[in-house]
């Protein structure tokens, strides 16, 4: 069956939000041997042309793929487009999958590369969104981990927090798409550098160096904004 004829249902943001726990679970690499065996069997069947097996793989990862694309692009429309394209590519190139990494890493590598391309195009058009989306599809409070017992009781403090949040967002937008991607995968998705390196088809050390550059740039940019 031609890949272009494939139609992947795109889950709505509301549905994805309702299934947050399942998504968070699917974002972690499978650890159960039985799960890995079952997935391997599905991949081999799909490689032999079984559409039903591929549909089961899609069902296992579609919500997590949409969440990741939504988080990294901050755009529901872009996320849905990337969701479709990612699985079309997975279907088209599944025969090239050699089990050298997990299917989780392989499909996420496709998604992150598509997101990188989209961010580069957007940066070239100077259309970066001002709102960051977190892994649950909600607007991300960049200062949510900053303790403030007086929050809500001090308007001046809230204003300062808002201004600082805008500065952090502006600093993030000054990073290269790849630096921003590594920073967000590490700090907002909580992924290990080794996994990030695999997703971006590079080494753990390169991912570490990219994260270091991103963090240093953020500190410099934030210092300049004071």
N, C-alpha and C positions, 0 to 999 in steps of 0.2 A: 504493500500500500504506500503510495507516495506520501512523503512527510507533509507536503503542502495541503494534503486533503485532511490532515489530522485536525481535530477541533478539541481544544482543551477547555473545559468549563472553568471560568474564572470565578473563584469564591468571592462573595461580596465582603466589604470591610466589616459590616455588622456581623456576618456569619463567622468571620475569622476571629472577631473580638470575643464572640460567645464560646469559641473553642480554644481559648488562650492556653489552657493547661495542656491540651493535646499538642498544640503547636510547640510550646516550650519543650515538651518531651521529644518531639520529632527533630528539634534543632540540635539535640545532643546525639553524638555518634552512638549507634547501637552497641551495646556491651554484651548482650545475651548471645551465646553461641547459636542457639536455635534461631534467633531472629536473623543473624548473619547468614545462616545456612538457607533459610527461607528466601531471603533477599537474593542470594546468589542464584538460587534456582529460578527465581522470577526473571533475573537479568538474562540468564542463559536461554530461557524460553522466549523472552522478548527478542533476543538476538537471532533466534531461529524463526522469527516472524509472528510470534503470538501477540496479537493486539490486546487480548485479555490480560496477559501478564504485564504488558507495558501500562495498561490502565491501572492495574493495582499499584505499580510503582508510582504513578502520577498521584494516585489517591493518598499514598503514604507521605508524599513530600509537597503536594501542591500548596497547602496552607502555609508551610514554613517558607517556601520559595516566595510566595506573595508577600509575606511579612518582611522577609529580608529585603526584597526589592522596594517595598514601601518605605522601610526604614532608611535605606541607603539613598533613595532618590527624593524622598519627601513629597512625592506626587502619586496620587492614586491612579491617575491615568497612565503615567509612565510605568508604575508597578504592574498594572494589568498587562500592558504591552510586553514588558520584559518577561512576565510570567508565561505568556503565550510563546514568545520567541525562545525562551529557555527550554521548554519542553519539546518544541519543534526541533531544536538543535539536538537535544538529547535523543529524540527518536531517530533523527537522521544519522547521527554519529554513534549510536549505541554499539554498532558492530566494532568500533574502535576501542571500546572499553576493555581493558586487559586485566582488571582486578588488581592493579598495582596500588590502588587506594580504595577507600570506601566509596560507595555510590553517593553517599552524603557529600563527601568532599568533591567528587566529580561534578555533581549537579550544582553545588554551591559555587564551584569555580566558574561554571558557565554563567551563573547569575551575576557574580561579582564582576566578571569581565564585561557583561552587557551593561551593568550599572556604571562601570568606569567609562565606557564609551559614551553613555548618555550624559554623565557629569562633564566629560570633556566637551561635548557638543554644547551643553548648557553654559559652561564657563566661557566658551568662545563667543556665545551670544550674550554673555553677561546677564543670564537669567536665573542665577541661583535663587532658590526660594528663601524667604526670611524665616520660615517656620521649620523646625526640626521635628521629625516624627520618630517616636520611639518604637520598640519592638512589638508593642501591643496595638499600634495604630493610633495612639494618642499623641497630642502635642507634647514634645519633650521639654520638661523643666530642667534646664541645664544646671540649675542651682538647687535641685531637689535634695541633694545630699548635704547641703550646707545647713548646719543646725542654727536655728534662730528661735529661741523661746519666745521672743517678742513678735514673731511674724504675725501679721494681721492686726496687731495692736499698735503698731507704729507706722503711720503712713510714710514718713521719711525713709524708714528702713526699707519698706516695700518698694519705694521709688528707686532707691539705690540698687536693690536687687534687680529691678527691671532694667536699669541702665547697664549694670554689669552683664546681665544676660545678653543684651543687645551687643555688647562689646565682644563677648565670647563668640556669638554667632558670626559677627563680622570677621573675627580672627580666624574662625574655621573656614570661612569662604576664601581666605587668602592662601590657604594650603593648596598644593597641587591635588588633582583628583585622586591620585594614588596615595598621597600622604593622608588625605582626609578619609579615604576608604580604610586604610590600615588602622588609623586612630579610632574610627567608629566601630570597626569590627572588634577591636580589642576592648575598648572601654564601654561601648553601648551594647554589643552583643556578647561580650565576655568570653570571646574565643581565645584559644592559646595561639601564640605566635607561630608555632609549627603548623597548626591548622590553617592560619591565615596565609602563611607562605605557600602551602599546598594549593589553596584556593586561587591564589594569584600566580600560580605556576612559577614560584621562585623559592628561595631557601628561607629557613627560619632566621638565619643571620641577616639576610637582606630585609626581611620584614621587621626585624628588631631595629636595624639601622634607620629604616623608613619611619618607624614609630618615634625613634629618638629625634629625628629631624623635625617631625611634625610637632612633637611636644616642645622642642626648643623654639620653633617658629611661633607657636601659640604664646609662649611666655614672653617672647620679644614683642610680638604684636600687642599683647595685652598691656605690657609695660608702656608702650608708646601711646596707648589710648588713655592713659591716666591723666 
